[in-house]
């Protein structure tokens, strides 16, 4: 089974994630995906044979709207999502603005912005399109994610990667993971 098909199968089995995808779709944001731990943890949980999903610290909603005038618009989206589904800690970010915070050149889309995230396996996202189908994206492909690897992004300092690996306790929660440097 292909990686996209496996992710779709696992999302169908996860009512909370499916509802989160439905809520995000209602915002109708351009290039909008639920990303990072939303997909990464789903895959790692299944590959570790966990019967219950690892609770999400937050749900990252990323989109790309270079024409958005209000830099605080994301707060409105977070409130809307919280009203729809208060189960999650929603974190909404317009990736068209994130280069300013990160000190990068402007990004040209959501996938490009994700290619700057600290570890390659986090740079994954999924959305529910208007036909009710899952669309998955990955800035570095899905091979290392499904290979249970944890790989630093060469666009970011290795110290940031190391800090995140240690601070998030990924290796103790998912012991099959292998750090690649």
Wavefront OBJ file of the C-alpha trace (Angstrom):
o trace
v 0.000 0.000 0.000
v 1.332 3.478 -0.898
v 2.147 5.971 1.835
v -0.739 8.291 0.895
v -3.144 5.364 1.039
v -1.853 4.297 4.447
v -2.187 7.825 5.814
v -5.743 8.005 4.442
v -6.608 4.641 5.997
v -5.229 5.700 9.378
v -7.022 9.064 9.234
v -10.294 7.261 8.539
v -9.718 5.318 11.770
v -9.027 8.460 13.831
v -12.257 10.345 14.474
v -10.563 13.313 16.152
v -8.137 13.903 13.310
v -10.882 13.468 10.733
v -13.047 16.048 12.500
v -10.067 18.412 12.689
v -9.599 18.106 8.932
v -13.273 18.862 8.357
v -13.065 21.975 10.532
v -9.938 23.273 8.792
v -11.583 22.763 5.404
v -14.478 24.994 6.492
v -12.083 27.947 6.804
v -11.426 27.709 3.055
v -7.858 28.994 3.384
v -5.448 28.840 0.422
v -2.879 26.025 0.427
v -4.174 24.963 3.836
v -2.930 21.769 5.514
v -2.862 20.216 8.955
v 0.793 19.538 9.386
v 3.750 18.577 11.547
v 2.821 16.311 14.481
v -0.686 15.884 13.100
v 0.687 13.572 10.399
v 4.088 12.660 11.825
v 2.698 11.297 15.103
v -0.056 9.404 13.285
v 2.508 7.557 11.190
v 4.914 6.884 14.058
v 2.092 5.647 16.295
v 0.929 3.131 13.686
v 4.450 1.976 12.855
v 5.016 1.380 16.574
v 1.781 -0.593 16.836
v 0.208 1.752 19.377
v -3.495 1.053 19.789
v -4.292 4.610 20.928
v -3.059 7.780 19.241
v -0.500 9.867 21.048
v -2.269 13.008 22.305
v -1.426 16.059 20.223
v 0.142 19.039 21.997
v -1.378 21.194 19.293
v -2.825 20.995 15.815
v -0.772 22.988 13.330
v -2.847 24.568 10.575
v -0.636 26.093 7.903
v -1.780 28.069 4.899
v -0.318 30.503 2.383
v -1.985 33.848 1.706
v 0.430 36.597 0.589
v -2.492 39.042 0.214
v -3.680 38.790 3.808
v -3.621 42.322 5.265
v -3.904 41.652 8.986
v -0.864 39.917 10.510
v -3.112 38.851 13.422
v -5.747 37.211 11.222
v -4.564 33.818 12.421
v -6.044 34.586 15.852
v -9.523 34.811 14.328
v -8.998 31.468 12.603
v -7.812 29.896 15.853
v -10.936 31.180 17.649
v -13.187 29.839 14.881
v -11.544 26.429 15.044
v -11.726 26.415 18.835
v -15.468 27.087 18.621
v -15.920 24.269 16.116
v -13.717 21.745 17.904
v -12.446 22.804 21.351
v -10.824 19.395 21.837
v -7.589 20.695 20.275
v -5.071 23.446 20.882
v -5.158 25.050 17.435
v -2.049 26.786 16.084
v -2.794 28.575 12.806
v -0.017 30.279 10.834
v 0.103 32.007 7.460
v 3.311 30.670 5.938
v 3.516 33.744 3.687
v 4.588 35.669 6.806
v 6.728 33.100 8.607
v 9.923 33.954 6.710
v 9.979 37.228 8.674
v 10.082 35.407 12.013
v 12.589 32.856 10.742
v 14.957 35.269 8.972
v 14.579 33.537 5.605
v 13.913 34.836 2.128
v 10.162 34.934 1.375
v 8.545 31.561 0.833
v 6.532 30.981 -2.324
v 4.020 28.496 -0.967
v 3.114 26.253 1.936
v 5.287 23.383 0.752
v 8.268 25.707 0.290
v 7.785 27.066 3.826
v 7.666 23.518 5.177
v 11.018 22.823 3.512
v 12.569 25.087 6.173
v 11.185 23.219 9.191
v 13.841 21.834 11.599
v 13.428 18.124 10.888
v 12.467 16.546 7.592
v 9.882 14.152 9.026
v 7.867 17.031 10.480
v 7.546 18.745 7.094
v 4.402 16.801 6.176
v 0.785 17.856 5.875
v -2.646 16.661 4.882
v -5.929 18.257 3.971
v -9.423 17.173 3.095
v -10.329 18.563 -0.312
v -13.781 19.636 -1.483
v -14.424 16.103 -2.832
v -13.744 14.645 0.610
v -10.415 13.128 -0.440
v -7.154 13.387 1.451
v -4.304 15.306 -0.131
v -0.893 14.710 1.414
v 2.247 16.769 0.919
v 5.777 16.305 2.186
v 8.641 18.718 1.586
v 11.149 15.849 1.669
v 8.933 12.934 0.681
v 7.574 10.253 2.986
v 10.385 7.692 2.866
v 12.264 8.786 5.989
v 9.015 9.317 7.931
v 7.906 5.756 7.176
v 11.492 4.578 7.702
v 11.224 5.761 11.329
v 14.060 8.202 10.859
v 14.574 11.580 12.450
v 16.623 13.762 10.127
v 17.874 17.331 10.549
v 17.059 19.846 7.859
v 20.342 21.258 6.475
v 18.611 24.660 6.137
v 18.497 24.941 9.935
v 21.206 24.755 12.621
v 21.900 21.254 13.895
v 21.619 22.646 17.424
v 17.938 23.461 16.818
v 17.316 19.895 15.661
v 19.136 18.466 18.691
v 17.222 20.763 21.041
v 13.894 19.629 19.583
v 14.786 15.924 19.670
v 15.814 16.169 23.319
v 13.036 18.514 24.409
v 10.187 16.612 22.799
v 11.257 13.155 24.064
v 10.495 11.578 20.709
v 13.101 8.841 21.151
v 11.650 7.614 24.423
v 8.042 7.755 23.213
v 8.805 6.148 19.831
v 11.850 3.928 20.581
v 12.133 2.537 17.054
v 13.161 5.974 15.752
v 16.702 6.359 14.480
v 18.396 9.750 14.411
v 20.142 10.482 11.121
v 22.725 13.280 11.065
l 1 2 3 4 5 6 7 8 9 10 11 12 13 14 15 16 17 18 19 20 21 22 23 24 25 26 27 28 29 30 31 32 33 34 35 36 37 38 39 40 41 42 43 44 45 46 47 48 49 50 51 52 53 54 55 56 57 58 59 60 61 62 63 64 65 66 67 68 69 70 71 72 73 74 75 76 77 78 79 80 81 82 83 84 85 86 87 88 89 90 91 92 93 94 95 96 97 98 99 100 101 102 103 104 105 106 107 108 109 110 111 112 113 114 115 116 117 118 119 120 121 122 123 124 125 126 127 128 129 130 131 132 133 134 135 136 137 138 139 140 141 142 143 144 145 146 147 148 149 150 151 152 153 154 155 156 157 158 159 160 161 162 163 164 165 166 167 168 169 170 171 172 173 174 175 176 177 178 179 180 181
